[in-house]
Amino acid sequence: MNERFRRLLDRFGATGSLICAVHCALTPFLLAAIPSLGLSAWLGDGFERAFVVFVTVLGLFSLLWGYRRHRAFRALGLLIVGLVTLWAGVLYPPLHESAIVHAIVMTLGGTLVGLAHVVNLRLNHWHIHDASCAH
């Protein structure tokens, strides 16, 4: 696929992941207001799991595609650590049931995934086509 689409995917992934990190950081402070604002359905477990699945699919697709191009493991390594952190925060009860711990874990995971997309963008931008290219 073309370079423009690849960059769009990384920017979309980075933006989404950082929005997720902000959401996770602010949710504990908004817990008292959620029921009165009718936001329970949007900020509940179902939304969170769906968003983590979406982030996982988008991140793996985008960063594996980028890895094939630049062959640097930095971005993919950040993504993997970020996704493991997010999935642990969603599925491991001690991390999921404590509001503050959950917010910290999810914020960290979302930030790592967002940074992975930013690193991938930079690696793709600095990539030089030469004899060592795998594409």
N, C-alpha and C positions, 0 to 999 in steps of 0.2 A: 504494500500500500504506500501511498505517498507520504512524504515528510510532513506536510501540513496536517494531515489527519493524525499522525503519530504525536505531533506536538499538542494538538487539540486534546487528545486523550490524556496526555500527561498533565496538562493544565487543568482539565476537568477533574482528574483524579486528585491532584494536589489541592484544588479548591474544596472539593467534597470532603477530603480527609481533614483539612484544617477546620472546616465548618463543623465536622463531627467532633473534633477536639474541643472547640469552643462550646458546642452543645453539651458535651460531657462535663466540662468545667463549670458551666453555669447551672446545670440541672439541680444540683443540691441546694443552690440558693433560691431556686424557683419552686421547690417542692411544696411550699405552703400555698403558692398561687395556682398551681396546676389544676386542682379540682375546681376552683372557682372560675377559672378561665376556660374550662372544658377542653383542656389539652391532654388529658390522660391517655386518650387513644393514640395521639401522635408521639408522646414521649414514653410510652410503655415498652414492655419487653418485646412485643411483636415487632414494633417499629425498629427497635434497636437490633434485633436479630436480622431482620430484613436488610437493614443498612449495613451491617457487618458482612452479610453475604454479598451484597452489591459491591462493597469496597474490596472484598477479597477477589471477586471475579474481575473487576475492572483493574485492580492493581496487578494481579498475576498476568492478565492479558497484556497490559501496557508495558510492564517492566520486563517480562520475558521477551517481548518483541524488541524492546530496547537493548536487552542483554545480547540478543542475537546480532545486533548491530555493533555495539561498542565493546563487548566482551569484558566489561569491568563488573565485578561482583558487588561493589559498594552499594548501589541502589537496591539491588535484589536482596542483599543482606539486611538493609534497613527495613525493607518491606516485610521480609519473613519475620523479623523480630517484632515489628509492629503488628502484624496479623496474629502472631502467637499471643501477644499481649491482649489484643482485642478479643480473641476467642476465649482466652482464659477469663477475662472480665465478664464475658457473657455466660460462659458455661460452668465455671468453677464456683460453687456456692459461697465459699467464704469471701471471695472477691466480689461476687454479684450482690450479696445480701446486705453488705455494709455500704450505706450511701456514699460516705466520704471516700472510703477505699475504692469503691467502684468508680467514682468520678475520677480519681487520680489515675487508676489503671487505664480507664478508657481514654482519658485525655492524653496520657503518655502514648498509648497505642495509636491513636489518631494522628498525633503529632509525628510519630515515626513514619507512618504511612505517607503523610503529606510530604515530609522531608525526602522520602524515597522517590516520590514523583519529581520533586524539584531537582534532586541529584541526577535522576534519569534524563530530565530535560537538558541539564548542563552537559552531561556526558554525550548525549546525542548531538548537541550543538557544537561541541568541540571535536567530534569525530571527523577524522580525515580519511578519505578514500585512498587506499594504497594497496600494495600487494598482500598485506596481512588481513584485508577485509574478508569476512566470512559470508558476505552477501553479494 
